[in-house]
Amino acid sequence: MIFTAVLVAAGCSGAVQLNNDDGAEPKTTEEQDVSGVANDEEDGEVPFTEYSLLGTQCFWVNQFVHVPDDNRVAVINSKQEFEKFIACRDGGSYPEIDFAKHSLLLTKSVSMNPISDISIVLLKQSTDYILNVEITTLKKANWRQRWIIALVTDKLSEKSDVNLNVTIFEDDSEPDLFELEMGTYEEPNPATPEPMGRTRINFIDKETLVLTRGIDSAIGSENETKFKYEICGYTISLIPADFDEGQTVHYFRILNHRKFEIGYLYPMNTAGSTIPPTMIFVKE
């Protein structure tokens, strides 16, 4: 596999989130458009469908997500091979892939800053393929973010090689000046693993919020904490309201008047080089 990273300065770009944060269930293979057939004789762009586990009780296993083998593309051609990368909680199921007709391309890495935009192009050159990934990051937001790309394509030959080419554009613009509406926000797709439940944040006013953890939790009651907060640039500072100490600072980005992204709010229990996820909240 060949990996090339290019760092480029860029201006503002439209925000297209890597996360599918609209709360919709991922499409099954039957619902997805995977009918395009790559021409075995001609080079050029190859059609694909993005594959997502959001909205399911399944997840990519830590052995894939956190092992230091970034910057390569895994070509998966069987269900048996696919199940080495995925696990499901009780009752969970994932969108099926017809491996008789399709392959799954899987790759991931870490961005040193939050991702605001990502574009993907798959090209065929002779018997090999190039996966071009262009990522725009927020230079002034100090928060690492792990990204995962999963693509369903027409069946690739066992002899085919997929080379990864990543270009990183740095967006050094200031945060958009959206005025976040006061009120209650919840996660459409919880970042916290089951059975911990979802998180709710209620902005009472421009200085105070209430964070409720464990909504719909299977292991206990909800846990509610009041904080004083201050938003500055791409960060939010949280101080427990009952104490004037214990401040924590998190990545924070207002996406529109009723939606925001925040760095993971809880301690990470996984050992090793775990990259904290971000959490998306939408006003109820």
C-alpha positions, 0 to 999 in steps of 0.5 A: 500500500502507498500512503501520501499525505500533503498539507495545504493551506485552505480558506473556508469551506462548507461543513460536511460532517463525517458523522451521519448525525441526522438520527436516520437509520443506515440503509441496508444493502438493498436500499443503497445504490450499489448497482454501478459496475466498474468497467474491468477494461477502462481506467477512471472513477469507480462508483461506491456507496458509503457504509455506516454503522450509525443507528445500529448496535454494532461498532468497529472493534478496537483491534481495528480502530486503535491499532497503529496500522493507519494509512492502509486500505483493507479490501474485504471480500467475504463475510468471514473476513468482515466479521473480524472488524465488527462486533454487535451488542445483544440484538444488534445487526448490521447492514448486510453486504453481498460479498458475492458481488461486492467488496468492502474497502476499509481505512482509518487514521487520525486528524490532528484537528477536527474535521469540517469536510471530507471528500472521497474519490476511488480511481482505477488504474490498470489492475490497481486502485487509488483511494483519494481522500481530501480532508479539511480540518479546523486549524484553530481547534485543538482536538484530535479526531479519528476518521473511518471510511468504509466503502462498498464497491463492485467486487475487486479481484484478489490481485487488486491493490488499493493505494491510499492518497490523503491530502489535508487542507487546513482551514484557519478561519474563525468559528462561524458566529451562530447564536446558539439557542437556549434550551435542551439538546440531545444526541441523535446517535450516542457516542457513549457505548451502551448500556450507559445511555444518551446524554442531554444538555440543557442550556438554562442561560448564557452562563449555566447548563445542566448535563444529564447522563444516562438517559434510557440507561439500562444500568441505573438512574440518570445522573444530572450535574449543573455547570457554569460554562464559557464558550471561547472560539472553538472551546467550551469551559465547564466548571461544576456549579457547586464548586469554583474548581475542577474546570475542564475544557473541551472542543466546541463548534456551533454548527447552526442555531440548533446544533453543535459538536463537542469533544467527548465529555467523559473519561476514556476507559480504553487503554492505549492510544485511544482518540476521543470521539466527538459528540453531536447534539441537536435541539429537541 
